[in-house]
Amino acid sequence: MTYKELIDQKLSLLPSLPGCYLMKNEHNEIIYVGKAKNLKNRVKSYFKQAHDGKTQLLVNDIRDFETIVTRTNKESLLLEINLIQKYQPHYNIKLKAGSMYPYLKITNEKDPQLIIAHQIEKDNALYFGPYPNVGAAQETLQLLQKSYPLRRCSKQEKRACFYYHLDQCIGCCDHEISQEEYQIAIQKIQRFLNGDVSHIKQELTKKMTVAATMLEFEKAADYRNQIHYIETTVEKQAILSKDYSNHDLFGYFIKNGLLSIQVFLLRQSSIIKREATIFHCYGNPEDEVLSFILQFYSDGQHLLPKEILVPDTLDTVLLEEAMNVKISTPKIGKKKHMLDLAIKNSELAVNERIRLDELKDQKTIGAAQELANYLNIPKAHIIESFDHSNTQGTNPVSGMVVYINGQPAKKMYRKFKIKTVIGSHEFATTQEVIRRRYSRLLKEKATLPDLILMDGGPIQVSAAKEVLEDELGLSIPIAGMVKNDKHKTASLIFGENLDVIDLPLDSAAFRLIQRIQEEVHRYAITFHRQLRSKKSLSSHLDAIVGVGPKTKRKILMHFKTTQELKQATYEDFKEIGINKTVCQHLINWLNQQN
C-alpha cells in the first residue's frame, strides 16, 4: 500500500470531533502538530485543497498522520501546546528565548534575599516587574535594601557582615532572625512595589531631617535622592497604573502565508517590552495565534498579566478558559489604540519581510535569469561549474559546484580525481571530467544543467564542447569565466566563436558569476590540498617498519591527515586492528616526528 492510499483510507475514518492531529514524515517523525474543532474537515483540507508554496512544502513531506480526540476545543488547545513542546515539530512555531527585562525577586529560602532576576523560575519565589531597564531595577533594589533590608551577605559569614553595620542587612549573619521578622519586611517591600510609598517617604524624610541636624550632610543628601527617586519614578508609575498597570496585548497580520505577531508588554502606562515574530502559517491563522499565546506563557519566561488584550478575530472565551486570566478585546480608548498599534506593527513587519524575500529572489533567481538573458539562452535554473587544481602537474583533481536558482546546492557538489591525464594538461583534464560527469547523467537519465561554466578560457570551453557535442550528442550551453590579473572574474566567453561578453559590473548576473567562480575555485583547491596531505601521509607510512599495504590502508581510512596521525595514541592504533608490535613502531615513529 502506498502512503497516498494509506492517507486516503485514514481520511475516510476521521471523526467530526475536536482534537489534535500529528503529521509525520517518511521517517515517522512528527513534523507538525495542529488542533481543530472538527478533525475531519481540518485534516482533509491539507490533502484535498490547493495551498501556497510553504504549506505545500509541509504537505509534500507528510507520509502519515494520527489524531487525538478531545472532549472540548479548550482541551485540544492545551494538548496542542504540550505536544509541540514535547516533539518540537519542524513546521511549528518555535519561540526563541530572548533577553528579558529584569525582575525583582524575593528568594524562597530560610533567610530570603532581594535580588535582580532575568528569568522566572518555578521556585516558589516572589517576582515583581518586569522593569523597563536594568538601571530602574537596580535603583529600586538599592532603595529597598536600605529601607527594608533582608539578607545581603552569604550564609558563611562568621561574624556580622559589612552590610549589617550599614543597616543594609537584616542581621542573620549576627543572630537568628525569626520568620515573623522576615515576613514584616517582605510585606513592606510588597506594599512599596504595589505603589504604597507614603510610609517609606515619611521614614526617609525623618532620617534626612535627623542627618541634617547632626550635620551629616552626605547622608542627608542620600536620603534626599531616595525621596526624589520615589517621587519621579515610583509615584508617577503608581498614578499612571490606574489606566492600565499590567496588560499584555497581541496583534497579528497575515499576508502571502506569512503570519506576523507583535506582543506589547504594558507596565505603568508604558510599553516596556516588545516581542515580534514572523513565521509561515500552515494552518488556520487564528488557531496559530492562540497556540503562540499559550506557548508565550508556558515557557516559564513570562508572568501572566492581569489582563490580555487581543483582536476580536480570536476566540476569547476559549483562550480565557485555557489560561484562567481575563481576555479582552477593547473597542475604544487607549487600549484600543495600543492594540491597533500592535496590529499595524505586524503589518509593517510582514511587508518588510516580503520585500526582503523579493530582494533575495532578485539576487538569486533574478540574477540567474538575468545571466540567461545576457547569454540569450532560455534559462539558467541549474548551473554546473568546473575548476581544476594541481601542483606542478602532481595530484591533479577537479571540483564541480552546482547552483540552483542562483543559490549553491552543496549536496550536489562533486569531486574528481583525474585518472587518465599525467601532469598539467588543461584540455585533456577538462575532457575527462566532462566525459565522466555527463555520460553518467545520461546513463542515469538524470536532469541535465541549463548552463555549464568553466573556470578558464578558450582551452577549457573548447575541450568541454568537443566532448559534449561530438561524443555525447548534447547541446548544453557552455561559457568560460575569464579572470583578470588579480585572478578575479572579468568577463565571459560564449558562443560558436567564443565571443567575449562583458557583463555590467553592477549587475546581479555579474555578482552571481563572481560568487560561482570563487566557490568552485575554493572547492577544487580544498580537495587538492586534502589529497596532497593524504599522499604525504601515505609516503611517511612507507618508511615505517611493519606497515604493509593492509595496515597502511587501515591507517589512511581512519586518519585523514598527517596532523591527525601525529595526535594518535597507542590505543587509537589498537582500536583499528593493528597488532602490538606495529603499534609500537608507529608510536616510536610519531615520537621522532613530534
C-alpha positions in Angstrom: 0.0 0.0 0.0 1.4 3.4 -1.0 1.4 6.3 1.5 -1.3 8.0 -0.6 -3.6 5.0 -0.3 -2.9 4.8 3.4 -3.7 8.5 3.9 -6.9 8.3 1.8 -8.1 5.4 3.9 -7.4 7.2 7.2 -9.1 10.4 5.9 -12.3 8.4 5.4 -12.2 7.3 9.0 -11.7 10.7 10.6 -14.3 11.8 13.2 -16.1 15.1 13.2 -14.9 15.9 16.7 -12.4 18.3 18.4 -8.8 17.2 18.9 -5.2 17.3 17.7 -3.6 16.0 14.6 0.1 15.0 14.2 1.6 15.0 10.7 4.6 12.6 10.1 7.3 12.3 7.5 8.8 9.3 5.8 10.9 8.6 8.9 7.8 8.5 11.1 9.0 11.8 12.7 6.3 14.2 13.8 6.8 17.4 11.7 3.6 19.3 12.5 1.0 19.4 15.3 -2.3 21.2 14.9 -5.7 21.5 16.6 -9.2 21.6 15.2 -12.8 21.9 16.3 -13.6 19.4 13.6 -10.8 16.9 12.8 -12.4 15.6 9.7 -12.7 18.9 8.0 -9.4 20.3 9.0 -7.1 17.3 8.2 -8.9 16.7 4.9 -8.2 20.3 3.9 -4.5 19.6 3.8 -4.9 16.9 1.1 -7.9 18.0 -0.8 -7.3 21.7 -1.3 -4.7 23.8 -3.1 -2.1 25.6 -1.0 0.5 28.3 -1.3 4.2 27.3 -1.6 5.1 27.0 2.1 2.1 25.0 3.1 2.6 22.8 0.0 6.1 22.0 1.3 4.6 20.7 4.5 2.0 18.6 2.6 4.8 17.2 0.4 6.6 15.9 3.5 3.6 14.2 5.0 3.6 10.4 4.7 1.2 9.6 7.6 -0.7 11.2 10.4 -2.5 10.4 13.6 -5.2 12.1 15.6 -6.1 12.5 19.3 -9.7 13.2 20.0 -10.5 15.6 23.0 -13.8 16.4 24.7 -13.7 20.1 24.1 -11.9 22.7 22.0 -10.2 24.0 25.1 -8.7 20.6 25.8 -7.4 20.4 22.2 -5.7 23.8 22.5 -3.9 22.8 25.8 -3.0 19.4 24.3 -1.6 21.0 21.2 0.8 23.1 23.3 2.0 20.1 25.3 2.6 18.1 22.1 4.5 20.9 20.4 6.7 21.3 23.5 7.3 17.5 23.6 8.1 16.8 20.0 9.4 20.3 18.8 8.0 19.7 15.2 9.9 21.2 12.3 6.9 23.2 10.9 5.5 24.5 14.2 6.2 27.8 15.8 9.4 27.8 17.8 9.6 30.6 20.3 13.1 32.0 20.7 14.4 32.6 24.2 15.1 36.3 24.0 16.6 38.6 26.6 14.1 39.6 29.3 13.7 42.8 31.2 14.8 42.3 34.8 12.5 41.3 37.7 13.0 41.9 41.4 12.9 38.5 43.2 12.5 37.6 46.9 14.0 34.2 47.1 12.3 31.3 48.8 14.7 30.1 51.5 15.2 30.2 55.2 17.0 33.6 55.0 15.5 35.2 51.9 17.2 37.8 49.7 16.0 40.5 47.4 17.9 40.2 44.1 17.6 41.0 40.4 16.5 38.1 38.2 16.4 37.9 34.4 14.1 34.9 34.1 11.3 33.4 36.0 11.8 30.0 37.5 9.4 27.6 39.2 10.9 28.0 42.6 8.0 29.5 44.7 9.9 32.8 44.9 8.1 36.2 44.7 8.7 38.1 41.5 8.0 41.8 40.8 8.2 43.5 37.4 9.5 43.4 34.8 11.2 46.7 34.9 11.8 48.9 31.9 15.6 48.7 32.2 18.3 47.3 34.4 19.0 50.8 35.9 15.5 51.2 37.2 15.6 47.7 38.7 19.0 48.4 40.4 17.8 51.8 41.8 14.7 50.2 43.2 16.8 47.3 44.7 19.2 49.7 46.4 16.4 51.8 47.8 14.6 48.7 49.3 17.9 47.3 50.6 18.5 50.5 52.5 14.9 50.8 53.7 13.6 47.3 54.3 16.8 45.1 54.4 16.7 41.4 54.0 19.8 39.1 53.9 22.5 40.8 52.0 25.5 38.6 52.8 26.3 35.0 52.2 25.4 32.4 54.8 29.0 31.5 55.6 29.8 34.7 57.5 31.4 34.0 60.9 30.6 37.5 62.2 28.3 40.4 61.4 28.9 41.5 57.8 29.8 44.9 56.4 26.2 45.5 55.2 24.8 44.8 58.7 26.9 47.7 60.1 25.5 49.9 57.3 21.9 48.8 58.2 21.5 47.2 54.8 21.3 43.5 56.0 18.7 42.2 58.4 21.5 40.5 60.5 21.2 36.8 60.0 25.0 36.8 60.0 25.0 38.1 63.6 21.9 36.5 65.2 19.0 34.3 64.4 16.1 36.0 62.5 12.6 34.8 63.0 10.3 34.1 60.1 7.8 36.7 61.5 10.5 39.4 61.3 11.2 38.4 57.7 7.5 38.5 56.8 7.2 42.0 58.2 10.0 43.2 55.9 8.6 41.3 52.9 5.1 42.8 53.4 6.6 46.3 53.4 8.5 45.5 50.2 5.4 44.2 48.6 3.4 47.2 49.6 6.1 49.5 48.2 6.3 47.6 44.9 2.5 47.7 44.6 2.5 51.5 44.8 2.1 52.2 48.6 5.1 54.5 49.0 3.8 57.1 51.5 5.2 55.2 54.6 8.7 54.9 53.2 8.7 58.6 52.2 7.8 59.6 55.7 10.6 57.4 57.1 13.2 58.8 54.7 12.1 62.4 55.4 12.6 61.8 59.1 16.0 60.3 58.5 17.0 63.2 56.3 16.0 65.7 58.9 17.9 63.9 61.7 21.0 63.6 59.5 20.9 67.3 58.6 20.5 68.2 62.3 23.5 66.1 63.1 25.4 67.9 60.3 25.7 64.6 58.3 25.1 66.3 55.0 26.3 63.4 52.8 23.8 61.0 54.5 21.1 63.6 54.3 21.7 64.1 50.6 21.5 60.4 50.1 18.0 60.3 51.8 17.0 63.3 49.7 18.0 61.5 46.5 16.0 58.4 47.5 12.9 60.6 48.1 13.4 62.2 44.7 13.6 58.8 43.1 10.3 57.8 44.7 8.6 61.0 43.6 9.9 61.0 40.0 9.7 57.3 39.2 7.7 55.1 41.6 4.9 57.5 42.5 4.4 58.5 38.9 4.1 54.9 37.8 1.6 54.2 40.6 -0.6 57.1 39.4 -0.4 56.1 35.7 -1.1 52.5 36.6 -4.7 53.4 37.2 -5.1 53.5 33.5 -3.6 50.1 32.7 -1.0 48.8 35.1 -0.4 45.2 34.0 -1.5 44.2 30.5 -0.1 42.3 27.6 -1.5 42.6 24.1 -1.1 40.6 20.9 -1.6 42.0 17.4 -1.2 40.0 14.2 -1.3 40.3 10.5 -1.1 37.6 7.8 -0.1 38.0 4.1 1.3 35.6 1.5 1.2 32.8 4.0 3.4 34.7 6.5 2.0 35.3 9.9 3.4 38.3 11.9 2.7 38.6 15.6 3.7 41.6 17.8 3.5 41.4 21.6 3.5 44.5 23.7 4.0 44.3 27.5 2.4 47.3 29.1 3.5 48.3 32.6 2.8 51.7 34.2 1.2 53.0 31.1 4.3 52.3 29.0 5.4 49.7 26.5 8.3 48.2 28.5 9.0 45.3 26.1 8.0 44.3 22.6 8.5 40.9 21.1 8.0 40.2 17.5 8.0 37.0 15.4 7.2 36.1 11.8 6.7 32.5 10.6 5.0 30.6 7.9 1.4 29.7 8.7 0.5 26.1 7.8 -2.9 26.0 9.5 -5.7 28.4 10.4 -4.1 31.8 11.3 -6.4 32.3 14.4 -5.5 28.9 15.7 -1.8 29.6 15.2 -2.1 32.8 17.1 -3.9 31.1 20.0 -1.2 28.4 20.0 1.5 31.2 20.1 -0.1 33.0 23.1 -0.2 29.8 25.1 3.4 29.0 24.3 4.4 32.5 25.2 3.4 32.0 28.8 4.1 28.3 29.2 7.8 28.6 28.5 8.4 30.0 32.0 9.9 33.3 30.8 6.8 35.5 31.1 4.4 36.1 34.0 0.7 36.1 33.3 -0.6 39.7 33.5 -3.9 40.8 35.0 -5.4 41.1 31.5 -4.5 40.1 27.9 -5.8 42.2 25.0 -6.4 40.5 21.7 -8.2 41.3 18.4 -11.8 40.3 18.1 -11.0 37.7 15.5 -9.7 35.3 18.2 -11.8 33.0 20.3 -11.5 35.0 23.6 -13.8 32.6 25.5 -11.6 29.6 24.7 -8.4 31.5 25.5 -9.8 32.7 28.8 -10.8 29.2 29.8 -7.4 27.7 28.8 -5.3 30.4 30.6 -7.6 31.3 33.5 -6.9 35.0 33.0 -9.1 37.9 31.7 -9.1 38.2 27.9 -10.5 41.4 26.4 -11.0 43.0 23.0 -11.0 46.8 23.5 -13.3 48.8 21.2 -12.4 52.3 22.1 -9.9 54.3 24.2 -6.1 53.9 24.8 -6.2 50.1 25.0 -7.8 50.0 21.5 -5.2 52.4 20.3 -2.4 50.2 21.6 -3.9 47.1 20.1 -4.2 48.9 16.7 -0.6 49.9 17.1 0.5 46.3 17.6 -1.5 45.2 14.5 0.0 48.0 12.4 3.5 46.9 13.5 2.7 43.4 12.5 1.6 44.6 9.1 4.7 46.6 8.6 6.9 43.7 9.7 5.4 41.2 7.3 5.5 43.7 4.4 9.2 44.3 5.1 9.9 40.5 5.2 8.1 40.0 1.9 10.1 42.9 0.4 13.4 41.4 1.7 12.4 38.0 0.3 11.8 39.7 -3.1 15.2 41.3 -3.0 16.8 38.0 -2.1 15.0 36.3 -5.0 16.2 39.2 -7.2 19.8 38.4 -6.1 19.5 34.7 -6.8 16.6 33.7 -9.1 16.6 37.1 -10.8 20.4 37.0 -11.2 20.2 33.6 -12.8 17.6 34.7 -15.3 19.4 37.9 -16.0 22.5 35.8 -16.8 20.4 33.7 -19.2 19.2 36.8 -20.9 22.7 38.1 -21.4 23.7 34.8 -23.0 20.5 34.6 -25.0 19.6 31.2 -23.6 16.1 30.2 -22.3 17.1 29.8 -18.6 19.9 29.2 -16.2 17.9 27.5 -13.5 20.7 24.8 -12.9 24.3 25.9 -13.4 27.2 23.5 -13.1 30.7 24.9 -12.8 34.1 23.2 -13.0 37.7 24.1 -11.9 40.9 22.1 -11.9 43.7 22.1 -9.4 47.2 20.6 -9.3 50.7 21.3 -8.0 53.2 21.4 -10.9 51.2 18.6 -12.5 51.0 16.4 -9.4 47.8 15.2 -7.7 45.5 16.6 -10.4 41.9 17.0 -9.3 38.7 18.8 -10.4 35.8 20.2 -8.5 32.3 20.8 -9.6 29.8 23.1 -7.8 26.0 23.3 -8.6 23.9 26.4 -8.3 20.1 26.1 -8.5 18.1 29.3 -8.8 21.3 31.3 -8.1 22.0 29.5 -4.8 24.6 26.8 -4.1 23.3 23.3 -3.8 26.1 21.8 -1.8 24.7 18.3 -1.6 25.2 18.1 -5.4 28.8 19.2 -5.4 31.2 16.5 -6.9 35.0 15.8 -6.7 37.0 14.2 -9.4 40.4 12.5 -9.1 42.0 12.7 -12.6 42.7 9.2 -13.8 43.8 9.4 -17.5 46.0 12.5 -17.5 49.6 12.8 -16.4 50.9 16.3 -15.5 49.2 19.6 -16.1 47.1 19.3 -19.2 44.1 21.6 -19.1 42.5 20.3 -22.3 42.7 16.6 -21.5 41.7 17.1 -17.9 38.6 19.1 -18.9 37.6 16.4 -21.4 38.0 13.6 -18.8 35.9 15.4 -16.2 33.2 16.4 -18.7 33.0 12.9 -20.2 32.7 11.3 -16.7 30.1 13.7 -15.5 27.7 13.8 -18.4 28.0 10.3 -19.6 26.9 9.3 -16.1 23.9 11.7 -16.1 22.9 10.3 -19.5 23.2 6.7 -18.2 21.1 7.5 -15.0 18.6 9.6 -17.1 19.2 12.4 -14.6 18.4 16.1 -15.1 21.0 18.0 -17.2 22.1 21.6 -16.3 20.9 24.6 -18.2 24.4 26.1 -18.3 28.0 24.9 -17.8 30.6 27.4 -16.6 34.3 26.5 -16.9 36.7 28.3 -14.7 39.0 29.2 -17.5 39.3 30.4 -21.1 39.1 29.0 -24.6 41.1 25.8 -23.9 38.6 24.6 -21.3 35.5 25.7 -23.2 36.6 24.1 -26.4 37.6 20.8 -24.7 34.2 20.6 -23.0 32.2 21.5 -26.2 34.1 18.8 -28.1 33.1 16.0 -25.6 29.5 17.2 -25.2 28.6 17.8 -28.8 30.8 15.3 -30.7 30.9 12.4 -28.3 27.7 12.6 -26.2 25.5 14.5 -28.6 24.5 17.1 -26.1 23.9 20.8 -26.7 24.3 22.3 -23.3 25.4 26.0 -23.4 29.0 26.4 -22.1 30.7 29.6 -21.1 34.2 30.3 -19.8 34.8 32.6 -16.8 37.9 34.6 -17.8 39.9 36.1 -15.0 41.9 39.3 -14.8 45.5 39.6 -13.5 44.1 39.5 -9.9 42.5 36.1 -10.5 39.0 37.6 -10.4 36.3 37.0 -13.0 36.4 39.8 -15.6 34.2 38.6 -18.4 32.6 35.5 -20.0 33.4 33.9 -23.4 30.5 32.2 -25.0 29.0 31.1 -28.4 30.4 29.5 -31.5 33.2 32.0 -31.9 33.8 32.3 -28.1 32.9 35.9 -28.1 33.7 38.0 -25.1 30.6 39.0 -23.2 31.3 41.9 -20.7 28.5 41.9 -18.1 27.8 45.2 -16.4 29.9 45.2 -13.2 27.0 46.4 -11.1 24.6 43.7 -12.4 23.2 40.9 -10.4 24.3 38.5 -13.1 28.0 39.6 -12.8 27.9 39.2 -9.0 26.4 35.7 -9.4 29.3 34.8 -11.7 31.8 36.1 -9.2 30.2 34.0 -6.4 30.3 30.9 -8.5 33.9 31.4 -9.6 35.1 31.9 -6.0 33.1 28.9 -4.8 34.3 26.5 -7.5 37.9 27.6 -7.0 37.7 27.2 -3.2 36.1 23.7 -3.6 38.7 22.4 -6.1 41.7 23.7 -4.3 40.5 22.4 -0.9 40.1 19.0 -2.4 43.6 19.2 -3.9 45.1 20.1 -0.6 43.3 17.2 1.2 44.5 14.8 -1.4 48.1 16.1 -1.3 48.1 15.8 2.5 46.9 12.2 2.3 49.6 11.4 -0.3 52.2 12.9 2.1 50.8 10.8 4.9 51.0 7.7 2.7 54.6 8.3 1.8 55.5 8.7 5.5 53.9 5.3 6.3 56.0 3.5 3.7 59.1 4.2 5.8 57.8 2.6 9.0 58.9 -1.0 9.8 56.0 -3.5 9.7 53.5 -1.2 7.9 52.3 -3.2 4.9 49.6 -2.4 2.4 46.8 -3.7 4.6 47.9 -1.8 7.7 48.6 1.3 5.6 45.0 1.1 4.2 43.6 0.9 7.7 45.5 4.0 8.8 44.6 6.0 5.7 41.0 5.2 6.1 41.0 6.3 9.8 43.4 9.2 9.8 42.8 11.7 7.1 45.9 13.9 7.5 49.4 13.8 8.9 48.3 16.1 11.7 45.6 13.7 12.8 48.1 10.8 12.7 50.6 12.7 14.9 48.0 13.1 17.6 47.2 9.4 17.7 47.8 7.2 20.7 48.7 3.5 21.1 45.1 2.7 21.9 43.9 4.5 18.7 46.0 2.2 16.6 45.0 -0.9 18.6 41.3 0.0 18.1 41.6 -0.1 14.3 43.1 -3.6 14.4 46.8 -3.1 14.3 49.0 -5.6 16.2 51.0 -4.6 19.3 54.4 -4.7 17.6 53.4 -2.4 14.7 51.6 -0.2 17.2 54.8 0.3 19.0 56.7 1.0 15.7 54.1 3.7 14.9 54.4 5.3 18.3 58.2 5.3 18.1 57.9 7.0 14.7 55.4 9.5 16.0 57.7 10.4 18.9 60.5 11.1 16.5 58.2 13.3 14.3 57.0 15.2 17.3 
